[in-house]
Amino acid sequence: MRRIAFVLTVFVGPALLLVPHALAQTSQPTPEQLKAANAKFTACQNKAVATKVGPKDRRAFMKSCLAGS
């Protein structure tokens, strides 16, 4: 019985205190944010296709385009 109480006190107790705090910090993007991100990605993809960026350079191009630089 002491072991069970010890395990609950040491391991489960702090975990129960931290889980709601960790869940509260994560937020889901709104539909408007998703649409904006999708539109920006599509614009960058179209720009990459139009400028004929090769597959090897595509990732770097997309990163810089999405970052806005």
LINNOR-V18477 format. One record per residue. N is the residue number from 1. SS is DSSP state (a for helix, b for strand, c for the rest). Layout:
BEGIN
N|SS ; N|SS
END
This chain:
BEGIN
1|c ; 2|a ; 3|a ; 4|a ; 5|a ; 6|a ; 7|a ; 8|a ; 9|a ; 10|a ; 11|a ; 12|a ; 13|a ; 14|a ; 15|a ; 16|a ; 17|a ; 18|a ; 19|a ; 20|a ; 21|a ; 22|a ; 23|a ; 24|a ; 25|a ; 26|c ; 27|c ; 28|c ; 29|c ; 30|c ; 31|a ; 32|a ; 33|a ; 34|a ; 35|a ; 36|a ; 37|a ; 38|a ; 39|a ; 40|a ; 41|a ; 42|a ; 43|a ; 44|a ; 45|a ; 46|a ; 47|a ; 48|a ; 49|a ; 50|a ; 51|c ; 52|c ; 53|c ; 54|c ; 55|a ; 56|a ; 57|a ; 58|a ; 59|a ; 60|a ; 61|a ; 62|a ; 63|a ; 64|a ; 65|a ; 66|a ; 67|a ; 68|c ; 69|c
END
